[in-house]
Amino acid sequence: MRKSAHRFLGEFHVHKNTFVQGALILTVAGLLVKFIGAFSRIYLSRLLGGEGIGLYQMAYPIYLLCLAVSSAGLPVAISIMVAEKNAVHDYLGGQRVFRISLMALTATGLFFSALLYFGAQWLIDSGIVRDPRAYWSLLALSPAILMATVLATLRGYFQGLQNMTPTAVSQIVEQLFRVVIMIGLAVLLMPHGLEFGAAGATFGAAPGAFVGILVLLVFYWKNRGWRKEMKAAQDPSIVPDTTGKIIRRLLMLALPVSLANIMLPIVSNIDLIIVPRRLEVAGFAVEEATTLFGYLTGMATALVNMPTIMTASLAASLVPVISEAMARRNPDVIAQRTGLAMRMANVITVPSFVGMCVIATPISAMLYATPEAGPCIAVMSFGVFLLGVQQVTTGVLQGMGRTAIPCLNMVVSACVKILLSWNLTAMPSLGVLGAAWATNADFGVAALLNLYFLHKYMKYKMDIAHTLRCFLSAGAMGAAVLGVYSVMYPVLHSNTLATLAAIGAGVVVYAFAIVLTHTVRAEDVEGVPKIGRKLAAGIRKIDIFGKKES
């Protein structure tokens, strides 16, 4: 039995990704997904305009809310519990967790799909959804809830095994199918009216998720031999948990995560409910308010969320890693992984915030064929850094089993957002920018509260010196970006070419700056799969012009 267990463990670690590998796999997949999504969003923005995108965005937060309630936080709970079971070699226990969760979530997904379908008209009649033309988009999204719920369950299982490849592949395939269908239907239905074009765009979520499920089922089927090894390697001395015990543990972990997940669409619905109404108070007509709402949520928010792909990937990879370390009572691993994740997040989010801020309007004109979303992008860029901190710290707290804390912190931050959005958006001098500042405050409050609790439970302190070096490097980059754009635009007479030139110059300047300021050192990148040694060698060549590494 002992030989069998050792043989299985060797195979398990072949399937298992390291923390950095898992994060990179999810990041690459996330970038591809966002790139595909950005392409579709840009095309749809040109096809539907601000008003059509506004209709799309009025339906989507309702869908996200239903999905968050439907999944009930169980995918994250599955990831935590599967990682915990594997850490103590209870592999069959992990399988039981998965099967029980899958049955429960299929039932809840079906229920909420039906609820949205039959409740769409009530959402219109009650005034929750302001524009009645969004009715068709609500109907189009209803079947996606069931599909997305099952999909999230399967991903939670594989992430609990610390195997991020199935999740990554399913994300890419899902997005490809989703975009093809949404663009095709939007073009096909647009001649019948703007509301039907927007509905066609929203429908793509359901078939995309269905194809993602098929991809994960293929991975699950291919690993059938591996699961037999699990059965053979199982320690017979382990007493299996009862179904009731598993459900209780799942609910204890899942309910706070569910409430935290619900807060995300609730925040979006805060914008849906408050922003158009308060813009009307500020003096805008209904059509103008819908257009500005589209600039805020459909264009600025979508762009600002791009840099946080890395931090979201880090958070997803952190949860099972931290859970495993907690099960093995290894606080050093928790501290090490937390610090590494935060430093990686800063290196990405800080320059993203600065770059988007300084050339927000040119980026808006290049991507969306309108400069009007530029001010929203500039203001909301401040939230990139704050959201990154919030995401990573949430992943650590969830992995520690402190799933209720991020939820409570998000409730507090949402209250701050409501207060600020209600008052600032109605001010004619701010308008939709007031809602953007309220969103930044939401991210900032949640991030600060998460950091407080990490310090309380594991004495974690954010590396202020490293963060300042990131901002110093990003400041040099921002100056270069603005300077190159200002010089190149009069010469090229093309906003797109000047913007791309500025971004390219910014990447080069920032790469040199983070090496010269020792924000990133050679030893920091040596562990990166495939390219780590080459990156380290390149950093050492650049760093000879600076001070020697300590």
C-alpha positions as CSV (number, residue, x, y, z in Angstrom):
1,M,0.0,0.0,0.0
2,R,2.8,2.4,0.8
3,K,4.5,1.8,-2.6
4,S,1.2,2.4,-4.3
5,A,0.7,5.7,-2.4
6,H,4.2,6.9,-3.3
7,R,3.6,5.9,-7.0
8,F,0.4,7.9,-7.0
9,L,2.0,10.9,-5.3
10,G,4.6,11.0,-8.1
11,E,1.8,11.0,-10.7
12,F,-0.2,13.5,-8.8
13,H,2.7,16.0,-8.9
14,V,3.0,15.5,-12.6
15,H,-0.5,16.8,-13.0
16,K,-0.1,19.5,-10.3
17,N,1.1,23.0,-11.3
18,T,3.4,25.0,-9.0
19,F,2.0,28.3,-7.7
20,V,3.8,30.4,-10.3
21,Q,3.1,28.0,-13.1
22,G,-0.6,27.9,-12.2
23,A,-0.8,31.7,-12.1
24,L,1.0,32.0,-15.4
25,I,-1.2,29.4,-17.1
26,L,-4.3,31.2,-15.9
27,T,-2.8,34.6,-16.8
28,V,-2.0,33.6,-20.4
29,A,-5.5,32.1,-20.8
30,G,-7.0,35.2,-19.2
31,L,-5.1,37.5,-21.6
32,L,-6.2,35.5,-24.6
33,V,-9.8,35.5,-23.3
34,K,-9.7,39.2,-22.6
35,F,-8.1,39.9,-26.0
36,I,-10.9,38.0,-27.7
37,G,-13.4,39.7,-25.5
38,A,-11.9,43.1,-26.1
39,F,-12.1,42.5,-29.9
40,S,-15.8,41.6,-29.6
41,R,-16.5,44.5,-27.3
42,I,-14.8,47.0,-29.6
43,Y,-16.7,45.6,-32.6
44,L,-20.0,45.6,-30.6
45,S,-19.4,49.1,-29.4
46,R,-19.0,50.2,-33.0
47,L,-22.1,48.2,-34.1
48,L,-24.4,48.9,-31.2
49,G,-23.0,52.3,-30.0
50,G,-23.1,53.6,-26.5
51,E,-26.9,53.1,-26.2
52,G,-26.8,49.5,-27.4
53,I,-23.9,48.7,-25.0
54,G,-25.9,50.4,-22.3
55,L,-28.8,47.9,-22.9
56,Y,-26.3,45.0,-22.8
57,Q,-24.9,46.2,-19.5
58,M,-28.3,46.7,-17.9
59,A,-29.0,43.0,-18.4
60,Y,-25.6,41.6,-17.6
61,P,-25.3,42.6,-13.9
62,I,-28.7,40.8,-13.2
63,Y,-27.2,37.7,-14.8
64,L,-24.0,38.0,-12.7
65,L,-26.1,38.3,-9.6
66,C,-28.2,35.2,-10.4
67,L,-25.0,33.3,-11.2
68,A,-23.4,34.3,-7.9
69,V,-26.4,33.2,-5.9
70,S,-26.8,30.0,-8.0
71,S,-23.2,28.9,-7.6
72,A,-23.4,29.8,-3.9
73,G,-19.6,30.2,-3.6
74,L,-19.2,26.4,-3.9
75,P,-16.6,26.4,-6.7
76,V,-14.1,28.2,-4.3
77,A,-15.2,25.9,-1.5
78,I,-14.6,22.9,-3.7
79,S,-11.1,24.2,-4.5
80,I,-10.3,24.6,-0.8
81,M,-11.7,21.3,0.3
82,V,-10.2,19.2,-2.5
83,A,-6.8,20.8,-1.7
84,E,-7.2,20.1,2.0
85,K,-8.2,16.4,1.3
86,N,-5.2,15.9,-1.0
87,A,-2.8,17.5,1.5
88,V,-3.7,14.7,4.0
89,H,-3.9,12.0,1.2
90,D,-7.7,11.6,1.4
91,Y,-8.1,11.5,-2.4
92,L,-11.4,9.7,-2.4
93,G,-12.7,12.4,0.0
94,G,-11.9,15.0,-2.6
95,Q,-13.9,13.1,-5.2
96,R,-16.9,12.9,-2.9
97,V,-16.7,16.6,-2.4
98,F,-16.8,17.1,-6.1
99,R,-19.7,14.8,-6.8
100,I,-21.9,16.2,-4.0
101,S,-21.3,19.7,-5.1
102,L,-21.9,19.0,-8.8
103,M,-25.4,17.6,-8.0
104,A,-26.3,20.5,-5.8
105,L,-25.1,23.2,-8.2
106,T,-26.9,21.6,-11.2
107,A,-30.1,21.9,-9.3
108,T,-29.6,25.5,-8.2
109,G,-28.4,26.5,-11.7
110,L,-31.6,25.2,-13.2
111,F,-33.7,27.0,-10.7
112,F,-32.1,30.4,-11.2
113,S,-32.2,30.0,-15.0
114,A,-36.0,29.6,-14.8
115,L,-36.2,32.4,-12.3
116,L,-34.5,34.9,-14.6
117,Y,-36.6,33.8,-17.6
118,F,-39.9,34.1,-15.9
119,G,-38.9,37.2,-13.8
120,A,-37.5,39.3,-16.6
121,Q,-40.8,41.2,-17.1
122,W,-41.0,41.9,-13.4
123,L,-37.6,43.5,-13.4
124,I,-38.8,45.9,-16.1
125,D,-42.1,46.6,-14.5
126,S,-40.6,47.2,-11.1
127,G,-38.1,49.7,-12.5
128,I,-35.0,47.8,-11.4
129,V,-34.0,47.7,-15.0
130,R,-34.6,51.2,-16.2
131,D,-34.9,50.7,-20.0
132,P,-37.7,48.3,-21.1
133,R,-35.7,47.4,-24.2
134,A,-33.4,45.4,-22.0
135,Y,-36.1,42.7,-21.6
136,W,-34.9,40.7,-24.5
137,S,-31.3,40.7,-23.3
138,L,-32.5,39.3,-19.9
139,L,-34.3,36.5,-21.6
140,A,-31.3,35.7,-23.7
141,L,-29.0,35.4,-20.7
142,S,-31.3,33.1,-18.7
143,P,-30.0,29.7,-20.0
144,A,-26.5,30.8,-19.4
145,I,-26.9,30.6,-15.6
146,L,-27.3,26.8,-15.6
147,M,-24.4,26.3,-18.0
148,A,-22.0,28.7,-16.2
149,T,-22.9,27.2,-12.8
150,V,-21.9,23.7,-13.9
151,L,-18.8,25.0,-15.6
152,A,-17.6,26.8,-12.5
153,T,-18.1,23.6,-10.5
154,L,-15.8,21.6,-12.8
155,R,-13.2,24.4,-12.7
156,G,-13.3,24.5,-8.9
157,Y,-12.5,20.8,-8.9
158,F,-9.5,21.0,-11.2
159,Q,-8.2,24.1,-9.3
160,G,-8.4,22.2,-6.1
161,L,-6.1,19.6,-7.6
162,Q,-3.8,22.6,-8.4
163,N,-4.1,21.7,-12.1
164,M,-4.9,25.0,-13.9
165,T,-4.5,23.7,-17.5
166,P,-8.1,22.4,-17.9
167,T,-9.5,25.7,-16.6
168,A,-7.3,27.7,-18.9
169,V,-8.2,25.6,-22.0
170,S,-11.9,25.7,-21.2
171,Q,-11.8,29.5,-20.7
172,I,-10.2,30.0,-24.2
173,V,-12.6,27.7,-26.0
174,E,-15.6,29.1,-24.2
175,Q,-14.7,32.6,-25.1
176,L,-14.1,31.8,-28.8
177,F,-17.5,30.2,-29.1
178,R,-19.1,32.9,-27.1
179,V,-17.7,35.7,-29.3
180,V,-18.5,34.0,-32.6
181,I,-22.1,33.5,-31.6
182,M,-22.6,36.9,-30.0
183,I,-21.2,38.8,-33.0
184,G,-23.1,36.6,-35.5
185,L,-26.4,37.1,-33.7
186,A,-25.9,40.8,-33.1
187,V,-25.3,41.4,-36.8
188,L,-28.2,39.1,-37.8
189,L,-30.7,40.7,-35.4
190,M,-29.6,44.3,-35.6
191,P,-31.8,45.1,-38.6
192,H,-34.8,44.1,-36.4
193,G,-34.0,46.8,-33.8
194,L,-31.3,47.9,-31.3
195,E,-32.8,45.9,-28.5
196,F,-32.7,42.7,-30.5
197,G,-29.1,43.3,-31.5
198,A,-28.2,43.7,-27.9
199,A,-30.1,40.5,-27.0
200,G,-28.2,38.6,-29.7
201,A,-25.0,39.7,-28.2
202,T,-25.9,38.6,-24.7
203,F,-27.1,35.1,-25.9
204,G,-23.6,34.0,-26.7
205,A,-22.9,33.3,-23.0
206,A,-25.0,30.1,-22.9
207,P,-23.5,28.1,-25.9
208,G,-20.0,29.4,-24.9
209,A,-20.4,27.9,-21.4
210,F,-21.8,24.7,-22.8
211,V,-18.7,24.1,-24.9
212,G,-16.5,24.9,-21.9
213,I,-18.3,22.1,-20.0
214,L,-17.6,19.7,-22.8
215,V,-13.9,20.6,-22.8
216,L,-13.6,19.9,-19.0
217,L,-15.5,16.7,-19.3
218,V,-12.9,15.6,-21.9
219,F,-10.1,16.3,-19.3
220,Y,-12.1,14.5,-16.6
221,W,-12.5,11.4,-18.9
222,K,-8.8,11.4,-19.8
223,N,-8.0,11.3,-16.1
224,R,-10.1,8.2,-15.4
225,G,-6.9,6.1,-15.0
226,W,-5.6,8.7,-12.6
227,R,-8.7,8.4,-10.5
228,K,-8.2,4.6,-10.3
229,E,-4.8,5.4,-8.9
230,M,-6.4,7.6,-6.3
231,K,-8.6,4.7,-5.2
232,A,-5.6,2.4,-5.0
233,A,-3.5,4.9,-3.1
234,Q,-6.2,5.8,-0.5
235,D,-5.2,5.1,3.0
236,P,-7.7,2.6,4.4
237,S,-7.3,4.0,7.9
238,I,-9.0,7.3,6.8
239,V,-12.6,7.3,7.9
240,P,-14.6,8.9,5.1
241,D,-16.7,11.9,5.9
242,T,-20.4,11.6,5.8
243,T,-22.5,13.4,3.2
244,G,-23.9,15.6,6.0
245,K,-20.4,16.6,7.2
246,I,-19.2,17.4,3.7
247,I,-22.3,19.6,3.1
248,R,-21.8,21.4,6.4
249,R,-18.2,22.1,5.6
250,L,-19.0,23.2,2.1
251,L,-21.7,25.6,3.3
252,M,-19.4,27.0,6.0
253,L,-16.9,27.9,3.4
254,A,-19.2,28.6,0.5
255,L,-21.8,30.9,2.1
256,P,-19.4,33.7,2.9
257,V,-17.7,33.3,-0.5
258,S,-21.2,33.3,-2.1
259,L,-22.0,36.6,-0.4
260,A,-18.7,38.0,-1.5
261,N,-19.4,36.9,-5.1
262,I,-22.9,38.4,-4.8
263,M,-21.3,41.7,-3.8
264,L,-19.6,41.9,-7.2
265,P,-22.9,42.0,-9.3
266,I,-24.5,44.0,-6.5
267,V,-21.9,46.6,-7.0
268,S,-22.7,46.5,-10.7
269,N,-26.4,46.7,-10.0
270,I,-25.7,49.7,-7.7
271,D,-24.4,51.4,-10.9
272,L,-27.4,50.1,-12.8
273,I,-29.9,51.4,-10.2
274,I,-28.2,54.6,-9.1
275,V,-26.2,56.0,-12.0
276,P,-28.8,56.5,-14.8
277,R,-31.3,58.0,-12.2
278,R,-28.8,60.4,-10.7
279,L,-27.5,61.4,-14.1
280,E,-31.1,62.4,-14.9
281,V,-31.1,64.5,-11.7
282,A,-27.9,66.1,-12.9
283,G,-29.8,67.2,-16.0
284,F,-29.2,64.4,-18.6
285,A,-32.1,62.9,-20.7
286,V,-32.8,59.2,-20.5
287,E,-31.0,58.5,-23.7
288,E,-28.0,60.5,-22.7
289,A,-27.9,58.8,-19.3
290,T,-27.9,55.4,-21.0
291,T,-25.1,56.4,-23.3
292,L,-23.0,57.7,-20.4
293,F,-23.8,54.5,-18.5
294,G,-22.5,52.6,-21.5
295,Y,-19.2,54.6,-21.4
296,L,-18.7,53.8,-17.7
297,T,-19.6,50.2,-17.5
298,G,-19.3,48.9,-21.1
299,M,-16.1,50.7,-22.1
300,A,-14.2,52.1,-19.1
301,T,-14.8,49.2,-16.7
302,A,-14.1,46.6,-19.4
303,L,-10.7,48.2,-20.2
304,V,-9.7,48.8,-16.5
305,N,-10.4,45.2,-15.7
306,M,-7.9,44.0,-18.3
307,P,-4.7,44.5,-16.1
308,T,-6.3,42.6,-13.2
309,I,-6.3,39.3,-15.2
310,M,-2.9,38.6,-13.6
311,T,-4.1,39.4,-10.1
312,A,-7.3,37.3,-10.5
313,S,-5.1,34.4,-11.7
314,L,-2.8,34.9,-8.7
315,A,-5.8,34.8,-6.4
316,A,-7.2,31.6,-8.0
317,S,-3.8,29.9,-7.7
318,L,-3.3,31.1,-4.2
319,V,-6.5,29.6,-2.8
320,P,-5.5,25.8,-3.0
321,V,-1.9,26.6,-2.3
322,I,-2.7,28.4,0.9
323,S,-5.3,25.8,1.8
324,E,-2.8,23.0,1.4
325,A,-0.2,24.9,3.6
326,M,-2.9,25.5,6.3
327,A,-3.7,21.8,6.3
328,R,0.0,21.0,6.7
329,R,0.4,23.7,9.3
330,N,3.2,25.5,7.3
331,P,2.9,29.3,8.0
332,D,6.2,30.0,6.3
333,V,4.8,28.9,2.9
334,I,1.7,31.1,3.5
335,A,3.9,34.1,4.2
336,Q,6.2,33.4,1.2
337,R,3.5,32.9,-1.3
338,T,1.5,36.0,-0.1
339,G,4.5,38.2,-0.4
340,L,5.4,36.9,-3.8
341,A,1.9,37.3,-5.1
342,M,1.6,40.9,-3.9
343,R,5.0,41.9,-5.5
344,M,3.9,40.3,-8.8
345,A,0.6,42.1,-8.6
346,N,2.3,45.5,-8.0
347,V,4.6,45.1,-10.9
348,I,1.6,44.6,-13.2
349,T,-1.1,46.9,-11.8
350,V,0.9,50.0,-11.0
351,P,2.2,50.7,-14.6
352,S,-1.2,49.7,-16.0
353,F,-2.8,52.4,-13.8
354,V,-0.3,55.1,-14.8
355,G,-0.3,54.3,-18.5
356,M,-4.1,54.2,-18.8
357,C,-4.4,57.5,-16.9
358,V,-2.0,59.6,-19.0
359,I,-3.4,58.5,-22.4
360,A,-6.9,57.6,-21.5
361,T,-8.6,59.6,-24.3
362,P,-6.3,58.4,-27.1
363,I,-6.9,54.8,-26.0
364,S,-10.6,55.4,-26.0
365,A,-10.5,56.8,-29.5
366,M,-8.3,54.0,-30.7
367,L,-10.4,51.1,-29.2
368,Y,-13.9,52.4,-29.2
369,A,-13.8,55.0,-32.0
370,T,-14.9,57.7,-29.6
371,P,-12.9,59.8,-27.2
372,E,-15.9,60.3,-24.9
373,A,-15.1,57.3,-22.6
374,G,-11.6,58.8,-22.0
375,P,-12.4,60.7,-18.8
376,C,-14.1,57.6,-17.3
377,I,-11.0,55.5,-18.2
378,A,-8.7,58.1,-16.7
379,V,-10.5,58.2,-13.4
380,M,-11.2,54.5,-13.1
381,S,-7.6,53.7,-13.8
382,F,-6.8,54.6,-10.2
383,G,-8.8,51.5,-9.2
384,V,-6.5,49.1,-11.1
385,F,-3.9,49.0,-8.3
386,L,-6.5,49.0,-5.6
387,L,-8.5,46.1,-7.2
388,G,-5.3,44.1,-7.6
389,V,-4.5,44.4,-3.9
390,Q,-8.1,43.4,-3.1
391,Q,-8.1,40.3,-5.3
392,V,-4.8,38.9,-4.0
393,T,-5.6,39.5,-0.4
394,T,-9.1,38.0,-0.9
395,G,-7.4,34.8,-2.3
396,V,-5.1,34.5,0.7
397,L,-7.9,35.0,3.2
398,Q,-10.1,32.4,1.4
399,G,-7.3,29.9,1.3
400,M,-6.8,30.4,5.1
401,G,-10.4,29.4,5.6
402,R,-11.3,33.0,6.6
403,T,-13.9,33.2,3.8
404,A,-16.3,35.5,5.8
405,I,-13.8,38.3,6.1
406,P,-13.6,39.4,2.4
407,C,-17.4,39.2,2.3
408,L,-17.8,41.6,5.3
409,N,-15.2,43.9,3.9
410,M,-17.0,44.1,0.5
411,V,-20.2,44.9,2.3
412,V,-18.6,47.8,4.0
413,S,-16.9,49.0,0.8
414,A,-20.2,48.7,-1.1
415,C,-21.9,50.9,1.5
416,V,-19.2,53.5,0.9
417,K,-19.8,53.2,-2.9
418,I,-23.6,53.7,-2.6
419,L,-23.2,56.8,-0.5
420,L,-20.6,58.4,-2.8
421,S,-22.3,57.3,-6.1
422,W,-25.6,58.7,-5.0
423,N,-24.2,62.1,-4.1
424,L,-21.4,62.5,-6.6
425,T,-23.2,61.3,-9.8
426,A,-26.0,63.9,-9.3
427,M,-23.4,66.7,-9.3
428,P,-23.5,68.4,-12.8
429,S,-19.8,69.1,-12.5
430,L,-19.0,65.4,-12.1
431,G,-21.8,63.4,-13.6
432,V,-20.7,59.9,-14.5
433,L,-17.2,60.7,-13.2
434,G,-18.7,60.8,-9.7
435,A,-19.7,57.1,-10.2
436,A,-16.2,56.3,-11.4
437,W,-14.7,57.9,-8.2
438,A,-17.2,56.0,-6.1
439,T,-16.0,52.7,-7.7
440,N,-12.4,53.6,-6.8
441,A,-13.4,54.2,-3.2
442,D,-15.1,50.8,-3.2
443,F,-11.9,49.0,-4.3
444,G,-9.8,51.0,-1.9
445,V,-11.8,50.4,1.2
446,A,-12.0,46.7,0.6
447,A,-8.3,46.4,-0.1
448,L,-7.4,48.3,3.1
449,L,-9.7,46.2,5.3
450,N,-8.3,42.9,3.8
451,L,-4.7,44.1,4.5
452,Y,-5.8,44.9,8.1
453,F,-7.0,41.3,8.7
454,L,-4.0,39.7,7.0
455,H,-1.8,41.7,9.4
456,K,-4.1,40.5,12.3
457,Y,-4.0,36.8,11.5
458,M,-0.5,36.3,9.9
459,K,1.3,39.6,10.8
460,Y,1.6,40.4,7.1
461,K,2.9,43.8,6.1
462,M,2.8,45.1,2.6
463,D,6.2,45.8,1.2
464,I,6.0,49.6,1.0
465,A,9.5,50.1,-0.4
466,H,8.8,47.7,-3.3
467,T,5.5,49.4,-4.0
468,L,7.2,52.8,-4.0
469,R,9.8,51.5,-6.5
470,C,7.0,50.3,-8.7
471,F,5.4,53.8,-8.6
472,L,8.8,55.4,-9.3
473,S,9.3,53.2,-12.3
474,A,5.8,53.7,-13.6
475,G,6.2,57.5,-13.2
476,A,9.2,57.4,-15.6
477,M,7.1,55.2,-17.9
478,G,4.2,57.6,-17.8
479,A,6.3,60.6,-18.7
480,A,7.8,58.7,-21.6
481,V,4.3,57.6,-22.8
482,L,2.9,61.1,-22.7
483,G,6.0,62.5,-24.3
484,V,6.1,60.0,-27.2
485,Y,2.4,60.5,-27.9
486,S,2.7,64.3,-27.9
487,V,5.6,64.1,-30.4
488,M,4.3,61.4,-32.6
489,Y,0.7,62.4,-33.1
490,P,1.5,65.7,-35.1
491,V,4.0,63.7,-37.2
492,L,2.0,60.6,-37.9
493,H,-1.4,62.3,-38.0
494,S,-2.9,59.0,-36.7
495,N,-4.1,58.6,-33.2
496,T,-3.8,54.8,-33.4
497,L,-0.2,54.8,-34.6
498,A,0.8,57.4,-32.1
499,T,-0.9,55.6,-29.2
500,L,0.7,52.3,-30.2
501,A,4.1,54.0,-30.4
502,A,3.6,55.5,-26.9
503,I,2.6,52.2,-25.4
504,G,5.6,50.5,-27.0
505,A,8.0,53.2,-25.6
506,G,6.3,52.8,-22.2
507,V,6.9,49.1,-22.1
508,V,10.6,49.5,-22.9
509,V,11.1,52.3,-20.3
510,Y,9.3,50.5,-17.6
511,A,11.2,47.3,-18.2
512,F,14.5,49.1,-17.8
513,A,13.2,51.1,-14.8
514,I,12.1,48.1,-12.7
515,V,15.6,46.6,-13.2
516,L,17.5,49.7,-12.5
517,T,15.4,50.5,-9.4
518,H,15.7,46.8,-8.2
519,T,12.0,46.4,-8.3
520,V,12.6,43.1,-10.1
521,R,15.8,41.2,-9.6
522,A,17.3,38.3,-11.5
523,E,16.5,35.9,-8.7
524,D,12.9,36.9,-8.8
525,V,12.4,35.6,-12.3
526,E,14.6,32.5,-12.4
527,G,11.8,30.3,-11.3
528,V,9.5,31.3,-14.2
529,P,8.8,28.2,-16.3
530,K,10.6,27.9,-19.7
531,I,12.0,31.5,-19.9
532,G,13.1,32.2,-16.3
533,R,16.8,31.7,-16.9
534,K,16.8,33.9,-20.1
535,L,15.0,36.7,-18.3
536,A,17.4,36.5,-15.3
537,A,20.4,36.7,-17.7
538,G,18.8,39.7,-19.5
539,I,18.2,41.5,-16.1
540,R,21.8,40.9,-15.1
541,K,23.1,42.5,-18.3
542,I,20.9,45.6,-17.8
543,D,21.7,45.8,-14.1
544,I,25.4,46.3,-14.6
545,F,24.6,50.0,-15.2
546,G,23.1,50.3,-11.7
547,K,24.3,49.3,-8.3
548,K,25.3,45.8,-7.6
549,E,22.6,43.5,-6.3
550,S,22.8,42.9,-2.6
